[in-house]
Structure formats: structure tokens, C-alpha cells
Amino acid sequence: MIIENTTPIAALTVGDLKELLRELGIQPKTEAVKSVSGGPRRYVYGLKGIQSLFSCSHLTAQRYKDSFLKPAIMQQGRKIVIDADQAIELFKTHKDGNNG
């Protein structure tokens, strides 16, 4: 496909868009922070992120946030960012401690 200035964005395929961005010299940002395992860190955001990570209710996510997940959470005001890998490790330790 020939992309001209009059070509609607909606008419582009993902491949067309990637090619156009490469031609313009725009590179995607890469995650510079690495996890302990060496791979890129994964983050979830807010109580909804905790809910999806652990498949739990809003109330349970709030309890987790206020207790054993504290070391994995960065919060400023209402913004909550959770290191998902660290949260999973804390969850395992918490569960082992309660069930052991």
C-alpha cells in the first residue's frame, strides 16, 4: 500500500503503521527496569490490577493491598502501581505462612 498524506489512519494495517513509524525513525520505548529473574518487570495498576492478578473481589484486593502486598506497592495519592512479580512472590509466602 502506498501511504500518502491523504491516506486515512483507519485505512492503515498494523504492518503499514509499523513500516511508517520505522521510516519516520520512531522506535518503541523498551522497559529499562529488569526484574530479579532478569526479564522485564510487569506492573498492574490500582485495585483492579490486584483483582485481575489474584482473581479476587474488590474488598479482598483492598485487604491484600493494606497487608502483605505493601512492599510491592508504590502509591502516591490515589495512584497505585504494583510490581506484579513481587506481589506474586509475597502472595506465595503469605499463603505458605497461613497454611503451613
N, C-alpha and C positions, 0 to 999 in steps of 0.2 A: 504494500500500500504506500502510495506517495502521500506524505504528510505535508500539507501546505498551511499557511497562516489562517486559511478559512476553514480548515478541517475541524469539525466539532469534536470536542474532547470525548463525548459519548460515542463517537464513531471509532475510537481507537481500541484496539485489543490490548491486553496486558503486555504482550510482546512488543506491540508498536510503542507503547508508553515507555517500556524499559529501554528500547532502542533510542527513542527520542531523548530520554534522560542521559543515556551514555553519550550521545552526540553533543549534548549541551555540557558535558563534563560534570554532571551531578552524580555523586556517589552516595549510596545509602550509608547512614551512620551505623557503626558497629558498636556493640556493647563492650566497653573497655574493662568493666569490672568482671572479675572471674570469681567463681565460687571455689570452695575448698577443694572440690573434686577436679578443678581445672577447667570446667566448662563455663559457659556464660551463666550469670545469675538470673534467676527467674523471680519476678515480683508479682504480687497480687495487690489489689488496691481496695481499701475500705472493708467494711463488714461483709459486703457482697463477695469480695475476693476470698475472705476466710470461709464464708458459706460454701462457695464453689470448691475450694481446696479440700475441705473436710466433709462436704455433703451434709451440712447441718443447718439448723434453723438460725434465724436472726438472733434469738436470745442466747443460744449456745455459742454462736460466733462472738457475741459480746462478752460472755463468760470467759471464753478462751483468750480473747484479747486482753482482758483485765487480769488474767492469771499467768499461766505458764508460757504464753506466747510473747510476753513483754520484751524479752531480749531480741526477738526477731522483728520488732515493730519500731518504725520511725514515725512519729506523729508530730505535726505542727498544726495547732488549731484543729480544724475538722479534717484535715488531710491525713490519711493513714496509708502507709506503704509497708508491706510485709515481705520480708525475704522468704520466699516460698520454701526453698530448700532447708533453711534453718528452721522454719516453722514445722516442717515435716519431721525433722530430727527431734525437735522439742516435744512434738506430739508423741513420737515413739517412746521417748524417755518418760514422759508423763504417764502414758498408758502402761508401760512396763512397771513403773513405780507404784501405780494404783492397783494393778492386777497381780503384782508379784508377791 
